[in-house]
Amino acid sequence: MSTLLYRIGRAAYRRRGLFSVAWLAVLGLVVTLFLTIGGEFDDEFTIPGSESQAALDRLDEVSPAAAGVGAQLVFVAPEGATVADPQYAAAIAETVAAAGQVDQVAGVQDPFATQSISPDGRAALAPVQYSVQGPELGETALEDMQAATTAATDAGLEVEVGGAAFNTGAVTVGPLELIGVVVAVLVLVITFGSLLAAGMNLLTALVGVGIGLTGLLATSGLITLSSTAPTLALMIGLAVGIDYTLFILSRHRSQLAAGMDPEESAGRAAGTAGSAVVFAGLTVIIALSGLAVVGIPFLTVMGLGAAGTVLVAVLVALTLLPALLGFAGSRLVPKPGSRAARRERALAEHEGAPARTGGARWGAFVTRRPLLTVLVTVVGLLVVAIPALQLRLALPDASTAAEESTTRQAYDAVSEFFGPGANGPLIVFLDGLEPATAEQAAGQAAAAIGGTPTGQPGEFTGGLDDVAFAAPQVLADGTAAIVQVVPESGPQDEATTALVAELRDLADDLAADTGADVTVTGQTAVAIDVSDRLGDALLPFTLVVVGLALVLLLLVFRSVLVPIKAALGFLLSVGASFGAVVAVFQWGWLMDVFGVPATGPVISFMPILLMAVLFGLAMDYEVFLVSRMREEFVHGAAPQAAVVAGMRHASRVVVAAALIMFSVFGSFVTIEDVTVKAIAFGLAVGVLVDAFVVRMTLVPAVLALLGRSAWWLPRWLDRLLPDLDVEGAKLGRTVEAERIPEPVGS
């Protein structure tokens, strides 16, 4: 592989104009496609094949209005007044009538007719039913509904508009997210000691992320694309794009400082560092693409979209960067006497010498007492990971929205006056009823679920636990009915999840009593099913990712113990990252510092997504550090000396790469959307822990502790495994062989 990449790198260097124009043409093409066929975002979470989704689809066939997305109007009277006061009651009636005339609204329930009045009389709740699903709502649906409340607000009522119809919104990227790019530029300037090299690195990464992100956005007119997917692709593509270019460009500058010809150096850098980039990129791509096995469309698109951006970043680093190196030529050679030149000369002249760089000094420190280093590091990471034992998963709702948003204010008002369960009602769907007995069957099901009235408002007996209210409704031609079940607990509470399970257990009895096909559905049930599916997939996905790490590292390092050590280190990084996320987003530690609007369960797909991305980044750092250590060992260095020498050469680049990753991910923590915030926070912590604690502390100590056995591989396995030559060991021999002139007369 290194030889092939070497030839590609030299070809791009020689034909730099052609390669540059080709990439500009690709960028222009995807921008044109985006402008012509790009569509809109769809933030609907669906799970094909689940009971809740199948029932919702059937309900849409029977009664589109009943299956449409719902909203809520919450009317709150001033202190000392009630909504039943004449002036307020008239204003509410006028508002309900106006809301019923809003486009796409199927109906609005009069709170006085349905007795949806809070016990203290201060609030009234008017459910709104749209005739379409959430993604089909018009762009001005929220504004139109708010405009319909003018009569109530003019009368002095506080009116909040919320509900499932307005729980999600597009994720926007603002100026604060550019902080990560600014920090990345500073790190690159310090690392290279050259504005030209830093600018070239950033330009290459921006071209790659521009093509990948625009290409993804162009598909929004053809596929279901959530607003989170482009943000994730931007975050990951920008981080890996800068890092992959950094690895290759750093090797190129080192070779130039040693006196290598610029064209030869570009090819060598592509063949050596480029091989590691291909390996690292493939691990991220495979892990992200593996999200498709979960079988949830929005997660599949999210994973494939981010994987596509990473693929573009790899291709750009391997082809466009060498072309730009051709334009720069010898101008990238560190100036004589500069800090970069002195550092590279010192590294070249002191092979095997005592530690002289910060990385080498740190390597010598952590390997001086390797067993103590291993124990302290492992125990510390396990302590940080303790909160992960209480990890809870759920999909986002209005409870995690910004406090000043109308959807969050409506959610809080409903919870305060009507109980949290009113924010996430469940639907028990009875299909296949006899029209003559449909009303009786629906009432019978409601009584079994919610119990029989005791005579006191809102009080029932004989029903399921955690049910506040159950209301039957016959649909269409009388062959179907629904029972709207309002839990006492909120949509993200464990009690609501338990209630869904109880309702499904009760479904067989209800089917026997009513003769109908009984299923549990509704947006809350669908969200619970999505979270359960993702939770069940977490362990298999972990095994696949760890297994992939073992196989790939076995091929790269031709060692048994190094892959095992790398996989266990990855699990420690993931555990620490999960622990930090739970502490901040569930327990509320430092939530004000990170701008977390409310505590609650972690977004359901965050663990799998974080593992997929962090896996690739962890293996990236593993390859760059350990490959240099193995190279030193193969050339005759003692085990501990090889570790220190490897740290001397690779630590500076890994530190720079990790700081760039951390700054990019950390800047996205400023986004208001709690989904992106949690993912970005988890990745930022994961990168920091994996790079500095696991790869640069634990790994050197473990390798020093294992000694020569770290590089042991059975002979029979050595013969079976293909030689990927990631370090480029064969490259030098191949290049020299090609330069030997053929004998005269051959």
BELTAKA-V331309 format. One record per helix or strand. SS is the DSSP state (hx for helix, st for strand). FROM is the first residue (numbers start at 1). TO is the last residue. Records with the same first field share a line. If there is no record, write none. Layout:
BEGIN
SS = FROM-TO ; FROM-TO
END
This chain:
BEGIN
hx = 2-14 ; 16-37 ; 51-62 ; 64-67 ; 86-100 ; 134-136 ; 141-147 ; 150-154 ; 164-166 ; 175-192 ; 195-221 ; 227-257 ; 262-294 ; 297-332 ; 339-349 ; 358-368 ; 370-390 ; 398-400 ; 406-418 ; 420-423 ; 435-450 ; 494-514 ; 523-557 ; 561-586 ; 606-634 ; 639-670 ; 674-711 ; 715-720 ; 729-739
st = 70-76 ; 105-108 ; 117-117 ; 123-130 ; 158-162 ; 393-394 ; 426-431 ; 452-453 ; 460-461 ; 467-475 ; 480-487 ; 517-521 ; 602-603
END
